[in-house]
Amino acid sequence: MDCTSISTFLLVLITITTCHQAHAQEAPQAAPGPSTSTSASATGPTMTKPELLAKACDNTPLTKDLCRSFLASFPESEVKDIHALAKFAIKMTSLNASKTHDQIETMEHNPATDDVTKQRLNDCAENYQDAIDQLEDSMPALDSKVYDDVITFITAAVQDVESCEDGFKEPPAVKSPMTETNEVFTQLCNICLSITNMCGK
């Protein structure tokens, strides 16, 4: 843990001690010790945000930059361990899918969109809704630390989006307006898979 993190940790302890001054005077050294050991035993060694991001993103060399920018908004208040980071990554990937779903519906109802593309986009909207459902289903499995199930759900979400892209190749084939978006979603899922795999080790 770096000096900044230690200073922040001590500041929190000082604030708590000030709020409960009477108790702190009776046992000035009792609070910090048990609190630290309980946290470590329950979740493993606490890591700083930079340490967590480095550990997670260095494990995804092909998407390292995307990984760091994607996880940059990970709240300091939730920084605990790799499990907490996996949960955040899945939530953010689900949010990405939800936004994409809304964008697809906007494109589908655009008068300038031809009928074939509209049908393909309609299918994509269903694919992305399925992907959202898969990611949401992965959360209870993650909370229960059934990591194999988490991986199964995330992999299914990737397959849903692959179906979206493949739909544009079916006769009559049309140019997919979703290619780049689908690739980004797949990369985000791969980041989630990588972090989840780290949880089980």
C-alpha positions as CSV (number, residue, x, y, z in Angstrom):
1,M,0.0,0.0,0.0
2,D,1.5,3.4,-1.0
3,C,1.9,6.4,1.3
4,T,-1.2,8.2,0.0
5,S,-3.4,5.2,0.7
6,I,-2.0,4.8,4.2
7,S,-2.7,8.5,4.9
8,T,-6.2,8.2,3.6
9,F,-6.8,5.1,5.8
10,L,-5.4,6.9,8.9
11,L,-7.6,9.9,8.2
12,V,-10.7,7.6,8.1
13,L,-9.7,6.1,11.4
14,I,-9.2,9.5,12.9
15,T,-12.6,10.7,11.8
16,I,-14.3,7.6,13.3
17,T,-12.4,8.1,16.5
18,T,-13.4,11.7,16.8
19,C,-17.1,10.8,16.3
20,H,-16.9,8.2,19.1
21,Q,-14.5,10.1,21.4
22,A,-15.8,8.7,24.6
23,H,-15.2,5.1,23.5
24,A,-11.9,6.0,21.9
25,Q,-10.6,7.4,25.2
26,E,-11.5,4.1,27.0
27,A,-9.8,1.9,24.4
28,P,-7.6,4.1,22.2
29,Q,-5.8,1.3,20.4
30,A,-8.6,-1.3,20.2
31,A,-10.5,-0.2,17.1
32,P,-7.8,-0.2,14.4
33,G,-6.3,-3.6,15.0
34,P,-9.5,-5.9,14.8
35,S,-11.0,-3.8,12.0
36,T,-8.0,-4.3,9.8
37,S,-7.6,-8.0,10.4
38,T,-11.3,-8.7,9.9
39,S,-11.3,-7.0,6.6
40,A,-8.2,-8.9,5.4
41,S,-9.6,-12.3,6.5
42,A,-13.0,-11.7,4.9
43,T,-11.9,-10.4,1.5
44,G,-8.2,-11.1,1.2
45,P,-5.5,-8.4,1.3
46,T,-6.9,-5.0,0.5
47,M,-5.4,-3.4,-2.6
48,T,-5.3,0.2,-3.8
49,K,-7.2,1.2,-6.9
50,P,-4.0,1.5,-9.0
51,E,-2.9,-1.9,-7.8
52,L,-6.2,-3.5,-8.7
53,L,-6.3,-2.0,-12.1
54,A,-2.8,-3.0,-12.8
55,K,-3.4,-6.5,-11.7
56,A,-6.6,-6.8,-13.8
57,C,-5.5,-5.0,-17.0
58,D,-2.0,-6.3,-17.2
59,N,-3.7,-9.7,-17.6
60,T,-5.5,-8.5,-20.8
61,P,-2.6,-7.3,-23.0
62,L,-4.6,-7.1,-26.2
63,T,-7.1,-4.7,-24.5
64,K,-4.9,-3.2,-21.8
65,D,-5.7,0.5,-22.7
66,L,-9.4,-0.2,-23.1
67,C,-9.4,-2.1,-19.8
68,R,-7.8,0.8,-17.9
69,S,-10.1,3.5,-19.4
70,F,-13.1,1.2,-18.9
71,L,-12.4,0.6,-15.2
72,A,-11.1,4.1,-14.5
73,S,-14.5,5.1,-12.9
74,F,-14.3,2.3,-10.4
75,P,-15.3,4.1,-7.1
76,E,-12.6,4.4,-4.5
77,S,-15.2,3.5,-1.9
78,E,-15.6,0.0,-3.5
79,V,-11.9,-0.7,-3.7
80,K,-11.5,-4.0,-1.9
81,D,-10.3,-6.8,-4.0
82,I,-10.4,-8.4,-7.4
83,H,-13.9,-9.8,-6.7
84,A,-15.3,-6.2,-6.2
85,L,-13.6,-5.2,-9.5
86,A,-15.2,-8.1,-11.3
87,K,-18.6,-7.0,-10.0
88,F,-18.1,-3.5,-11.2
89,A,-16.8,-4.6,-14.6
90,I,-19.9,-6.7,-15.2
91,K,-22.2,-3.9,-14.1
92,M,-20.5,-1.5,-16.5
93,T,-20.6,-4.0,-19.4
94,S,-24.4,-4.5,-18.7
95,L,-24.8,-0.7,-18.8
96,N,-22.9,-0.6,-22.1
97,A,-25.3,-3.2,-23.5
98,S,-28.3,-1.3,-22.3
99,K,-27.2,1.9,-24.0
100,T,-26.4,0.0,-27.2
101,H,-29.9,-1.5,-27.1
102,D,-31.4,2.0,-27.0
103,Q,-29.2,3.1,-29.9
104,I,-30.3,0.1,-31.9
105,E,-34.0,1.0,-31.5
106,T,-33.3,4.6,-32.5
107,M,-31.6,3.4,-35.7
108,E,-34.3,0.9,-36.4
109,H,-37.0,3.6,-36.3
110,N,-35.0,6.0,-38.4
111,P,-37.0,6.6,-41.7
112,A,-33.7,6.6,-43.6
113,T,-33.0,2.9,-42.6
114,D,-33.9,0.4,-45.3
115,D,-36.3,-2.5,-44.5
116,V,-33.7,-5.2,-44.5
117,T,-31.4,-3.3,-42.2
118,K,-34.4,-2.6,-39.9
119,Q,-35.1,-6.3,-39.6
120,R,-31.5,-7.0,-38.8
121,L,-31.5,-4.3,-36.2
122,N,-34.7,-5.6,-34.7
123,D,-32.9,-9.0,-34.3
124,C,-29.9,-7.2,-32.8
125,A,-32.2,-5.5,-30.2
126,E,-33.3,-8.9,-29.1
127,N,-29.8,-10.2,-29.1
128,Y,-28.6,-7.3,-26.9
129,Q,-31.6,-7.8,-24.5
130,D,-30.6,-11.4,-24.2
131,A,-27.0,-10.3,-23.5
132,I,-28.2,-7.9,-20.8
133,D,-30.2,-10.8,-19.2
134,Q,-27.1,-13.0,-19.2
135,L,-25.0,-10.4,-17.5
136,E,-27.7,-9.7,-14.9
137,D,-27.9,-13.5,-14.3
138,S,-24.2,-13.6,-13.7
139,M,-24.3,-11.3,-10.7
140,P,-25.9,-13.7,-8.2
141,A,-23.4,-16.4,-9.3
142,L,-20.6,-13.9,-8.7
143,D,-21.9,-13.0,-5.3
144,S,-22.0,-16.8,-4.5
145,K,-18.5,-17.2,-6.0
146,V,-19.7,-19.8,-8.4
147,Y,-17.2,-18.5,-11.0
148,D,-17.8,-21.2,-13.6
149,D,-21.4,-20.1,-13.9
150,V,-20.3,-16.5,-14.2
151,I,-18.1,-17.4,-17.1
152,T,-20.9,-19.4,-18.7
153,F,-23.3,-16.4,-18.5
154,I,-20.7,-13.9,-19.9
155,T,-19.8,-16.2,-22.7
156,A,-23.4,-16.6,-23.6
157,A,-23.7,-12.8,-23.8
158,V,-20.8,-12.7,-26.2
159,Q,-22.5,-15.3,-28.4
160,D,-25.7,-13.2,-28.4
161,V,-23.8,-10.2,-29.8
162,E,-22.0,-12.4,-32.4
163,S,-25.5,-13.5,-33.6
164,C,-26.3,-9.8,-34.0
165,E,-23.3,-9.3,-36.3
166,D,-23.8,-12.6,-38.2
167,G,-27.4,-11.6,-39.0
168,F,-26.2,-8.9,-41.4
169,K,-24.3,-11.5,-43.4
170,E,-27.4,-13.6,-44.1
171,P,-29.0,-13.2,-47.5
172,P,-29.7,-10.6,-48.5
173,A,-26.5,-9.4,-46.9
174,V,-26.3,-5.8,-45.9
175,K,-23.5,-3.7,-44.4
176,S,-23.6,-3.9,-40.6
177,P,-23.8,-0.6,-38.7
178,M,-23.0,-2.6,-35.6
179,T,-19.6,-4.0,-36.2
180,E,-17.5,-1.6,-34.2
181,T,-20.1,-1.5,-31.3
182,N,-20.2,-5.3,-31.2
183,E,-16.4,-5.5,-31.1
184,V,-16.2,-3.2,-28.2
185,F,-18.9,-5.1,-26.3
186,T,-17.0,-8.4,-27.0
187,Q,-13.8,-6.8,-25.7
188,L,-15.5,-5.6,-22.5
189,C,-16.9,-9.1,-21.9
190,N,-13.4,-10.6,-22.4
191,I,-12.1,-8.2,-19.8
192,C,-14.9,-9.4,-17.4
193,L,-14.0,-13.0,-18.2
194,S,-10.3,-12.3,-17.5
195,I,-11.1,-10.7,-14.1
196,T,-13.5,-13.4,-13.2
197,N,-10.9,-16.1,-13.9
198,M,-8.6,-14.2,-11.5
199,C,-11.2,-14.4,-8.8
200,G,-11.1,-18.2,-8.8
201,K,-7.4,-18.3,-8.2
